[in-house]
Amino acid sequence: MHNYSPKVTLITGATGDFGKAFADRFAAAGSALILHGRSQDKLEALKGDLTKRHNVEVHTLCFDITDVEAIIQGLDSLPVELPKIDLLINNAGAAFGADSAQKSELSDWLGMVDLNIKGLVAVTHHVLGGMSERRNGHIINIGSTAGNYPYPGGHVYCASKAFVKQFSLALRADTFNQNVRVTNIEPGAVETQFSKVRYAGDEDKAAAVYANTTPLQAEDVAESVFWAACQPPHVNINRIELMATRQAPGPL
């Protein structure tokens, strides 16, 4: 195990591309894992792969992260003998639709608020209390450059990631004297299933997002998350913004 790597890591949205990369990186360092997802079959497949390759303890939690009661019940169901969570990676999130605001569906807007904001704060609230009492813990939120640089069709997605950034910074103001660390990771374009979900399965539109560039990969983001998590206890990484070399703020 890395000198400062966490002993127990909770990852939301663990069966997505980011989640798998994070789980693999921390499992390789010897961290026990608590993996959240919406599909028990996908969770079991991921658990089987990780335990076989890394021989680590893996627990799974299957619930809809927009359901606050399900979050509480799920987290409360963890075995009492499992050491307490010392790293939370709030990874679950998505973008729905990319039309201009006036053409967007309200259901897409509300879905992004529920997933990117409501679910994230509910999990954080439940885990943070224990971290504060133990005076030990680290919360890493997966934000986005979309929270820093607005773009056409971004509207609620950009706003939700701006919320994540400010929430992360404000948490630092409240938790620094409890030795709880908070980091916001802000990736640019990463080649994952993200765009396929955003464009409702339209592979051509999804592929166009990454045209004429060499995008980041999920493993690149995992390295940033791992580096931030494994700093000595007196070091807090507030924010990491990372983009592909062939991407820049203007134009995206």
C-alpha positions, 0 to 999 in steps of 0.5 A: 500500500502507498504510504498515504493511500486510503484504507477504505474508499467509497466510489459512487457511479463505480460501474462507469468508465471513470468509476472503473478506472478509479476502483482499479487504481485504488485497488492496486494500491491495496485500498478496500473498496465500497462500490456504488452503482445502479446495476447489481450485475455490473457491480458483481462483475466489477467486484469479481474482476478487482478481487481476482486481480488485486486481492482486495476487500470489495463491498457493493451498494446498489441503489439509485443515487437520486433517492435520498432514502436509498442512499441512507439505507445503503450506507447504513447497511455496510458491515460494522466490522468494515473500517470507516470510510476515509476517502469518498469519491463523488463520481456519479453524474451525467449530462442529458441533452445538448440543445440550446436552453430554449429547446431543452427538455425540463426533465433533462434539467431536473435529471442533472440537478438530481444526479449531479447535485442532490445525489452528491450532497446527500452522500457527502452529508451522510459520510461527512459526519463520521469523518468530522468525528474521527477527524480524518477523511478526504472527499474528492468530487468529480467536477468538470471544466464545464463548471469553469467555462460555459459553452452553448448547450451547457446550461444546467450541466455547466451550472451543476458543475459550478455548484460542485466546485463552489460546494467543494471550496465551501466544504473546505472552509467548514472542515479544515479544522476537523482535518477533513480534506476536500478536492475538486477534480475538473477534467476537460474532454475525456473519451468515455461513455459520457457523450453517448449518454448525453446524446441518447445513444447517438454514436455519431454525435458522441464521436464528433465531440472528440474529433480532431483531438486526442482526448483524455482517458479515464485512466488519466483522470484516475491518476490525478485523483490518486495523486490528490488522495495520496498526499501527506495528511497536512497537504490538501489539493483544493482543485485540479483542472486538467485538459487534453493537450489539444483542448483549451478554454477558448474555444473548447 
